[in-house]
Amino acid sequence: MEIPAINLKAIVLVHWLLTVWGSMALWLPPSYSWGNFTVFALGVWAIAQRDSIDAVLMFLMGTVVTILTDIVHFGIYYPKHDLVIPDVLRFSAGMAILSLLLKPVSCFLSIKCTKSEEGTIMSTLGSRPCLKTVIATSPLTSKTRSQQVQQTPSTRPKTNLPRHTENV
């Protein structure tokens, strides 16, 4: 059975709405809202830069961290001994718990979106051109200092960097 492709925009929008509703009754501390809205900002970054694997990975890691922090928040702050829970608090708690239950599914679907668009995550991490450029120009991978000294100006590779001819 093939899982349908879910757009990252829909995932971020659903979690934003559930976080807004979960924060409505002020039964959770501000750290709940700050953590979840920070992950929302990471999700917006992942949407804005679809070609950036860093943005998607940060969104995924933030979602995993908020799963753990949400469990702690609910365990500490959920009203246990109130006989009558107001409807707003019940709705807010239900939306926050629903958001927590949907987060693992969102992680799975986000990984699926990333794999379908850019291949596997590990192959994407291994094929970064900027990383290859840094490795290629590293002093550890370039010629040894004695080989560089033996080069004459005519045998040196040409670079596009401007030469400073001014004497200070």
N, C-alpha and C positions, 0 to 999 in steps of 0.2 A: 504494500500500500504506500503510495507516494504522498508525502506530506506537502500540502500546498505552500507555495512561497508567500511569505508574509513580508510586507514592506516594513522596513525599519521605522518609517514615519508612524505607522499604525501602532507599533510596539511602544514607542516613546509617548505618543499621544494618550494611549490607554493608561500607562503608568502615571503620566502627569495628572490626568483626570482623577484617578484613584487616590493619588497623593493629596490633591486638593481636597477631595471629599474626606479623606482620612484625617486631615489636619483641621477640619471644620469645627470640631467640638472642643478643641484645646485640652484634651485629656492626655495627650502625649507631650513630652518636652520639646522645646525648639530644635533639639538635635535631630529628631525624627524628620522634621521638615527640611532642615539644612542638608542632611545627608541625602534625602531623596531628590530634592531639587538640584543638588550638585550632580547627581547621576543624570537628571533630566538635562542639565547643561552639557554633560558629556555626550548624551544622546543627540542633542542638537548639533554638536561638533561632528559626531559620526555621520549625521545626515548631510551636513554641509560639505564635508570632505570625504566623499564615498571612496576615493582612491587611497585614503590614509588608513592603513591597517592599525596604526597606533590609536586612532580615535575609536575604532570599534573595540579594540582590546581594552582600552581604558573604560569604555562603557560597560563591557562585560565584567571587568574586575570590580568596578564600582557597584554593579548590580549584585555581584556575589557578596561584597562586603555589606551592602544594605540588607541582604537576606539575614545575615548574622546579627546586625545591629537591630533590625526590626524584631527579631525573636527576643532579644534582650529587652527592648522597650516594651513589648507586649507583656512579657513575663513580669516586669517590675511595675508598670503603670496601669495595667488593666484593672478596672474597679471590680474587686472580688466580693466585698461584703455589702454592697448596696442592694437593698431589696427591690427598689424601684429605680430602674435605669431610664433616664429620659430618652425619648425617641431620637433626638439629634445625636446623642452619644452612642446609641445602639447603631444608627446608620453609619456614623463616622468609624466606629470600631469595625463594623462589617466591611466597609470599603478598604480600610487599612489591612485587614486580614486577607481580603480578596487580592489586594495588591501583592501581599507576601506570597500567597499561593500561586499567583501567576508569574512571579519572577523567575523560578527555574524554567518554566516553559518559555519565557522571553529569552533567557540565555540560550536555550537550545535553538530557538528560531533565529536569533541573531547570528549564531555560529553558522546555521544553515544558509542564511542570506549571504554571509561573507564567503562561504565555500562556493556557493553557486556563482558569485560574481568574480571572485579572484582566485579560484583554486583553493587548495587547502591552506590553512593558516601557516603551517610550518614551511611549506614551499614558498609562500609569500614572504615570510620572514627571511628565508635563506636567499632570496633573489632580489634583495634591495640594492639598487644601483648606487645609492649614496654610501652604503656600507662597503661596497666593493671599491669605490673611489678612495675612501679613507684607508682601507687596507693596502691598496696599491701604492699610495703615496706615503705610507708609514715608513719611518727610518729603519724599522726592523726588517721590512721586506725589500727595501731598496738595496742598491749595491753597497758594498762595504766602503768605508771612508778611503782606504788606500786605492781602490779602483776608481773612485771619484776624483782623487787628486791626479791620477795618471791621465785623465782625459784632457785633451787639448780643446781650445775653444771651438775648433772646427768639428770635433767629434761629439761635443755635448748635445744632448737633445734640445731642440728648440721649445721654448715655452711661450705662452701667450701673456706672461706677466710683464709689466713694463719695468724697464731697468732704470734705476735712479742714477743719473750721471752728475748730479750736483754734489759738490764737496761741502760739507758743513763745517 
